[in-house]
Amino acid sequence: MINFLLLNLRNRKAMSISKFAEVLYQTILSKRVKERSEKAILAIAIASFLLHLMVIYLVDFKFITLSSSSELLGNPIAAIYTPFSFILLYEVYLLIYYLPQSFATYIGKQYEVITLIVIRRLFKDLSNLNLTDDWFNVKYDLQFTYDLVTAVLMFFLIYLFYKQSNKGQNPKEVQDSASLSKFIHIKKIIATFLVPIFIALTVYSFTSWLLSVIHSEKNNYNSFNNINNIFFEQFFTILIFADVLILLFSFFITDQFHRVIRNSGFIISTILIRISFSTSGFLSNVLIVSAIVFGLLIIGIHNKFEKYISPEKIRKNGPNEH
């Protein structure tokens, strides 16, 4: 009787924790919150663009004086960098939002984020462009060329990735619904924990960026690579640990070789993106493109496995079919 009561108490406690986690998830990652966040971010992006543009012209006409020049204040085109930064933050929120729904879509959102970072960098490159006959010997002109080619290539690769991702969806696949439901619940918990981390890093990076604009000193904050490192390098490091947790928990619903390799490959892809923030120039672009190409190859080969090892073949010939 006592054992029964203890078991009942534990079950109620587990249910209350599970219910609390679900309520928390719906509070910060529901579709309604996503739509409200989108409107708020767009409003902030427009306001930040106008404010940045106004500051640039105030500095240009010497209505305000800063201690030293900054790449952020040297050209009106650089003002586009600021609203893109807020749009990028919203894309990171979407990345977290899609995490519980589909691992492939979640990885695709990572590729979208890094592509937008390159696009944002293009606006910075445009503000420093030096149109001369000596194009390939000028640092900013050469980086602009790298980023321009990389952005187009990444856009095409992401298209191929989503195309392969849709091919990999098999509605006839039979899975343990109870295990799948628990796995989705675990991913919701991971996503919920990522949100406060995301907010904390956002506040920290925005404060650091704002201080760099106000003081305009030639320190690390004046480097666009280091501005990215304040947020994205740290956040992608956290994403790697989240991906590893998802991989480990995925063993509860499947231990099929091709799916384990797919999820492991996605982690390697995230690591390559993370490493790209620690480099600059051509090497950074190569790492970013390599990350997407690797993810594309992984999901493409995974889909070939899915067709070969279909549920019908497993039921007909058994799990040890070669």
GUTOR-367792 format. One record per residue: x, y, z of N, C-alpha, C in turn. Coordinates in pm, whole numbers, plus 50000, padded with zeros to 5 digits. Atoms other than C-alpha are relative to their C-alpha. Example, Ala and Ser with C-alpha at 12.3 -4.5 7.8 and 13.67 -1.06 7.14 Angstrom:
// residues 2
500894988150000512304955050780500905012050000499184988149994513674989450714499235010950073
END
This chain:
// residues 322
500834988050000500005000050000500885012750000499084988549990502815024050096500755001949868499304999350129504695015249776499105005749891500964995150098501555021949575499825015250013500164985749975501125056249737501225007949955498764993450043504785065249679500095000849848499975000350146504505054549317499025010149940501024990550045501335074749274500475014450018499474986649972503015105149433501075003949898498944997450099506005102049200499405002949863500644998050130503735099248897499365013849990500624986749998501825130548999501045011049990498924990250003505075149149057500595001149860499475000250136506385138348717499055006949903501014993850086503115148948554499975015150018500034985649974503225183048724501215007049938498794994450063506815189148609499855000549849500215000650145505905178048258499015010649955501014990050033502845200748258500595014150009499354987049984504915230148386500925002949881499084998450113507505224448110499225003349872500824997450118504745223847847499425014150002500544986449986503175255947981501085010349971498884990950023506585272947981500365000549852499715000850143507215261147625498985008149920501054992750071503865274847506500065015050027499914985849964504575307747685501045007349916498894993150069507825315147500500264995049858499715005550132507785293147188498754995849923501235003250072504175291447072499935007849869500164993150128503035302446726499585014550022500464986449970501305332746879501175009050043498834992449954504525343847052500935002849883499144998450118506445338446728499515011649912500574989550083504075361346536500185013750065499794987449929504265388246805501465004249997498574997150003508055385746815500425005349864499684995650136508205389746437499645014749981500444986150013506215422346449500895009450082499164991649912508285435746741501395001849940498664999350058511605427446572500015008949876500074991650120510515443746245499925014850037500114986149954509545475446431501345005150054498684996249944512875475846619501035001649888499054999550111514795469046295499865013149922500254987550073513165498646117500495012050082499594989049912513715521746416501525000850012498545000249986517355510746455500695004749873499434995650127518045516446086499945015349989500154985550006516685552046100500895007150101499154994149897518535559246424501474999549961498605001550043521835545846289500325009649886499824990950113521395565745970500125014550048499974986549945520715597346170501335002950068498724998249931523845592346382501135001849899498964998950104525975587546069500045014249943500054986650056524785620545925500345010850103499634990549895525155638546258501525000650017498535000449992528775627046272500615006349875499484994950127529315635445903499945015349995500144985550000528035671145949500555006550126499284995349879529965673846278499085006450105500894995749892526895679646494500374992950130499455007349885528355652946725501394995449964498605004150022531985643246768500304987950085499595012149930533285608746858501524999750009498555000149973536745600346989500824995349882499295004950119537705581546673498994994549901500905004750105536235569146347499654985350021500445013949989534295536746325499484995449865500525005650124533455513746034498485001049996501454999249992529855515346155499465013849967500464986250018529725553146109500655006949881499264993950109531845558745800499215001949872500754999650125529225553245527498534996950029501425002649976525385554645518499584985649971500325014050032525335519745363500214991050122499715007949881526785506545690498814999650097501184999749913523485516045859499124987849980500795012150028521905485445694500454988650090499455010449912524135464145918499164998650128500715000249872522095473746227498654992849992501265007450007518565462746118500204985349967499725014150031520075430945973500404992350126499615006449874521505423746319498774995750078501245003549930517995424246469499244989149926500655010650079516605403346183500704986650026499235012149969519395378346252499604994250135500435004649868518345376546616498654992949992501305006550018514815368246507500174986349932499735012850067516185341046278500544989750100499505009049895518025326346578498834995150086501205004149926514715326346768499224989449921500685009850084513135307846473500744986650001499195012249991515995282946487499604991950123500425006649876515045275146847498554995249988501425003050016511335275446756499804986849923500165011950084511775248246491500734987850054499235011349945514065226346704499124987950036500815011749963511245204346849499264993749883500855004850109509505200546512500744990849904499245008050096512175187446276501485003150014498564998149986515905182046319500595005749872499504995250128516505187745947499665014849979500404985950011514525220445949500805008850094499194992949900516395231146262501425002649948498674998350059519745225246086499935009749882500184990850111518405243145778499945014550047500054986549943517685273345999501395004850040498624996249971521305272746114500695005049873499414995850127522335275045749499455013649956500604987050032519905303845698500645011250081499394990049912521395322345995501395003849950498634997050043524975319145872500005006849862500124993250129523865329645520499665014750019500364986049971522245361145660501175007750060498804993549946525465368345850500925004349886499174996550116527355367345519499365011549922500694989150070524685389445355500205013150075499794988049919524965414045644501435005249983498604996350018528745413645600500215006849865499904993750132528235422845234499695014950007500314985749986526655455745337501175007650062498804993949942529695462945552501115001149895499004999850106531945453645258499725011149899500384989650095529985477145030500375013950051499694986949942530535506045270501505003049997498544998150004534325500545246500594997249863499555003750135534485492544874500855011149939499094990550063537345509044686500134996449853500045003350143536725509244310501285004849930498734997150068540205507644155500334988649905499545010550092541995488143884500734988850075499255009649919543905470444159499054992350094501105005849922540735452244275500464988650091499675012149926542225418944385501185001750096498954997349902544985435344589499535008750115500594991949894542655456244805499224990750093500575009249901541595438445126498474999849997501464999349993537975450645139499354995649870500545003950131537395445644765500064984849983499835014550010538725410144783499004992750089500965006149909536555401845086498585001249946501324998250063533525416144906499774989449893500105010350104534215392344615499744986450061500205012849930534515362544851498574998850052501325000449938531295371445032498894999549895501014999850107529365378044710499814986149941500065013650057530225344144560499474990150103500435009149892529735326644895498515001050025501434998149973526255341644948499144993149894500765006450108524985329844607500114984850010499785014449988526515295344655499234994150118500725004749882525035291745004498494999749977501424999350031521595302244882499564987949919500305011650084521675274844618500124987050079499795012149920523025248644860498864997850101501125001249906520265256245114498744995349927501125004850082517695251644836500104984949980499795014450019519195217244763499794992350131500155006549870519265209045136498534998050034501445001249970515555216245184499314990549903500565009350099514785197144865500264985650043499665013349951516605166645002499254997050130500715001749874514965172045342498554995949977501385003650033511485170345188499914986049940499975013550056512455138844996500124989550109499765009549891513505122545323498814997450087501185001949918510065126145479499204988349948500735012150038508255092745478498774998650088501205000549919504625094645598499564985950035500405013849974504275056745585500864993350106499075005849904507075051145832499294997050132500635004249875505995032346144500985002250115499164997649884507395044446476499184998150126500635000849869506635039746841499515013950038500564986749976504265068946898500315005050140499714996049862504895069047275501445005050012498594996049996508685070747232500225013049924499884988050080508345097046961499465012250075500604989249922506095118147182500935004550112499044996649894508635116547467501215007449943498854993650064511445125947229499695014549963500424986450034509525156347104499915008650126500114992849872508815166047466501395004050052498624997149958512555164047545500585011449917499514989350086513345186147245499355013450037500684987849955510765211247370500675005750125499324995649877512525212247708501355006449965498714994550043515915217847537499805013849936500294987250066514415245547323499625010650103500424990649896512835261647631501205005350078498794995749929516205262547809500895008949913499184991950090517855277747500499535014549994500554986450012515545308147506500635009850100499354990449909516855324447830501495002049971498594998750039520425317247714500115009549882500054991350117519575333847384499775014650040500304986449955518115364347561501195006250072498854995049926521115367647795501145003949907498944997150096523595366047507499655012049913500454988650080521515390747308500235013250073499824988049919521525416347589501475003550013498564997849983525255411847644500635005149871499404996050128526155414647274499535013849957500524986850038523875444547215500655011050085499344990249912525355462847517501445002449956498614998850046528885455847394500075007749868500054993150129527985467347042499705014950019500384986149976526345499147171501165008050060498844993449939529385507647386501085002649896498984998250104531645502647084499655011749909500434988850084529555527446883500185013350073499924987649921529445553247164501445004550016498614996449975533165551947239500825000549870499315000550131534285543446883501504998950015498585001849980537625532047009500504988549915499445010550086539955510946799500444988150085499715011949924539695479947009499304988249936500615011950057538265445346961498545002049961501404998150031534715458146959499815006749863500104993450129535475477746642500174990249885499875010350101536145445346456498664993149979501285006450026533085431046285500054985150031499865014149964534425395946333499794998150149500145001249855534635401746708498595003450047501404997349968531135416846716499184987349980500675012950021529915383946565500354990150109499555009549899531985364446816499315002050134500674997249873530265381847109498754991450015501265007549992527005364347023500074986549930500195012050081527145338946741500994988950033499025010349966530355321046835499604992750128500425006149874529115315147189498714992249984501295006750015525585306447082500144987049921499815012350077526725281046821500744989450082499375009549908528925265247089498934993050084501105005649922525785260447299499154990849914500785008350091523955246646995500654986349979499305012850016526625219746958499644990550114500375008249885525895207247310498534995849992501415003350017522155208747239499834988949896500065010250106522685188446919500444986350052499515012649943524655162147111498934993750090501085005049915521825159047366498884994149916501055005150089519295154847085500414986749940499495012650056521485128046928499894988650101500045010449898521725108847255498574995750031501405003349971517995110847326499314993349881500615006250118517225100346967500144984850001499835014549991518495065447055498794993350065501195005749939515255060847252498954996349896501005003150102513255060446927500584992549880499405007450111515755046246677501494997750026498565002649995519175030046660500504996349860499615003150138519285026646280501245008049963498684994450030522765033246149499925013049921500024988350088521845058245876499455012350070500554988449927519845079946115501005005250104498964995849906522605080246375501085008049927498994993050080525085090546104499475013649955500574987150042522705117645978500075010250113500004990849886522295133146324501425003850042498594997149967526045129946392500615009549898499504991350106526795146046057499525014350016500534986649976524555175346143500785007150110499194994249893526565180746461501345004849945498734996150061529795181346259499815012749917500314988250080528175206746026499905012550089500114988849905527305228946326501375004050053498654997249950530885225846454500805007949896499304992850107532245237446115499545014649994500504986349996529975268046133500595007550118499434993949879531175274846486501465003849978498584997450024534835272546377500175012049906499894989050097534185297346094500025013750068499994987349928533615324846353501385003150059498664998149944537165319746481501025003549892499104996850112538645326546136499465012349926500444988550079538405354745884500454998249856499605000350140538735361245514499514987749926500375011150089538695333445256499774987050078500125012349922539145305545515498634999150068501324999749937535955316045698498924996149900500985003350105533985314345372500054985349961499825014150036535425280245288499364990950106500575008049891534415266345630498485000449999501464998550004530875280045599499394991649887500505007850114530345265245252500194985150023499725014149970531955232445363498974994250096500995004549902529505230245655498694996549931501275002550069526485232845424500134988449902499775011150093527965209645161500014986750074499945012249920528695183845431498604995850046501375003149958525135186345567499154995049884500755004150120523745183345213500354985749959499575013650034525815152145140499474989950101500495009049895524815136645473498524996849981501445002350014521085141445419499684993049868500205006850128521365130245055500264985150010499675014349981523075097445149498994993550093501025005049908520605093245438498724996349925501225002650076517705095445192500154987649913499765012250077519315068544976499824987650089500185010949903519445046345286498514997850029501425001049969515785054145360499254992249893500655007250110514765041245017500414985349999499505013850002516935010145048499484992050120500475006749878516015001645409498615005450033501364995349978512285008445385499304991650105500755007949900509804997245655499434987149943500555011950062508284972845404501054988949990498945010050011511654955745346500364994150135499665004849866512344953545719498964990050048501065009249958508944937245782500054987049922500015011750087509374913545488501224991150022498755007549996513024903145520500674999750135499384999749870513804911245879501045010950012499094988749978516134937146036501444997249961498605003450032519324918145941500264998849851499825000650144518864921945567501265007849958498764993550048522134930445383499805005349860
END
